[in-house]
Amino acid sequence: MLLMVTIGYVFSYLIPTKQKSVVFPIQSTQAFFIAQSGVEFAVRLAKDNGWTSKGSLNTNFNTAPNNTRTLGPGTGIGSFLLSYSSSTDTLTSAGQVPTGTERRRIVVSNFSTFLSYYSYVMPITVNANQVSNNVTLTNFPMLVNITANNNLRTAANGGNIASYNAATGDPQDLIFEGLDDTTCGGVAGSSPCKLSHEIELYGPTTGALIAWVNVPSITSTATGTGDTVIYMYYGNGCMSATTQNPGGVWANYSGVWHSGNSATPLTDSTGNNNLATNSTQVAGQIGFAQSYNGTSQLASKTAGVVNIPANNASQTISVWFSLAAGDYNTRSGVSFVNGTNSGLQFGQRNSGTTSRAVGFWQWGGNFLGGTQTNPTAATWHYMVYTFDGTTHRPYFDGAALATATTPAAQTGTPSQIYFSTYDGTDERWSGGIDEVRISNSGIVRSANWIATEYNNQSAPGTFYTLGAQQNN
């Protein structure tokens, strides 16, 4: 005879302070524990895969094999069946004994919120007028640069990062989320959404953090009303794997070199093209950078180069650079070439009408645009080049420069990448190189995008406001 009793049960999973109460009838102890196992399975699977939006939960918990598990030897003594309702944000775990016969169920309300079991949260609010012309940009890699924060220290150093991996230097319990549909991409019901991030630098004793966060939709207004807000969560001692997703941050890029490595190789965050280097690590515009001595130092990949756009493809290239004082020689800072008289180069020129200019040119010397005077030495500057198939456009420190006479684009596909030379030997750079990026073929960044990048990367503390820590 089945016992019919209704009780209140406090379900605690992973973090004792993050509790939710559910009420259910007990008819079978066995079925109850099977249903509870289903909830625990759902929480872990959702967190490990980043299924925090209602849409992703609906997709993944209403289809096999994620919605069911058989327990016990052989064909099993029972099973749980999961279902999720995005309209009510509830997860139901039905305990079946035997398999196929429901005996008990546990319903967890506000399930998407329940998955955010991080103890602390800080809001990060984009400030008024920081997104150029108050437009909306999509899939924007936003720089979060925090010089020090006691709350972001590891627990061993008096802070609240609780799952620090000392071997990899990774604060594994730090994630970023959007909490409104607009930030999450504009689709109704898409929030909350986990935002892909990559950590370039983290200081466990100081709470210093340099992270790149892919924001699906970012905007700001003249008044500051309706500006984009993202949220940084942390304080979860149960994370055993990284939460970083560089591939999600840089999905629209063919190469991203933060240039902060202390040793070879110089890592490409897209995973495409790591560079061998003998350069020197120095303080850069963003974290660390690489300095080149103008005579012997370089970074390069001369075989197996992949995914770099052809020289005549629409594209965008950007670089932060600094020049050695008093050096006006022709120097090649960044070069994408194929070694057969076709290539695209960034650097400093000292010839003809482009004397002491910093900009872009083709293999053979056709100048594609840049400054007409030498920028301030020993100071970091931002240079961007776009080509839309017709016009070569240069940008300096976030502002568009006059376009040069536009020669036909060279047709080669780069098979070598060099920082601090164009061919492995000549025109070596004297100064610093940081944060080199090349977008995927066909992507031409707008003037608003480039100006917003400059605002964000040149003065991150002005670009956004970091809110106070709150209990989650």
Secondary structure, 3 states (H helix, E strand, C coil): CCCCEEEEEEEECCCCCCEEEEEEEECCHHHHHHHHHHHHHHHHHHHHHCCCCHHHHHHHCCCCCCCEEEECCCCCCEEEEEEEECCCCEEEEEEECCCCCEEEEEEECCHHHHCCCCCEEEEEEECCCCCHHHCEEEEEEEEEEECCCHHHCEHHHCCCECCEECCCCEECCCEEEECCCCCCCCCCCCCCEEECEEEEEECCCCCCEEEEEEEEEEECCCCCCCCCEEEEEECCCCCCCCCCCHHHHCCCEEEEECCCCCCCCECCCCCCCCEEECCEEEECCCCEEEEEECCCCCEEECCCCCCCCCCCCCEEEEEEEEECCCCCCCEEEEEEECCCCCEEEEEECCCHHHCCCEEEEECCCCEEEECCCCCCCCCCEEEEEEECCCCEEEEECCEECCCCCCCCCCCCCCCEEEECCCCCCCCECEEEEEEEEEECCCCCCCHHHHHHHHHHHHCHHHHEEECCCEEC
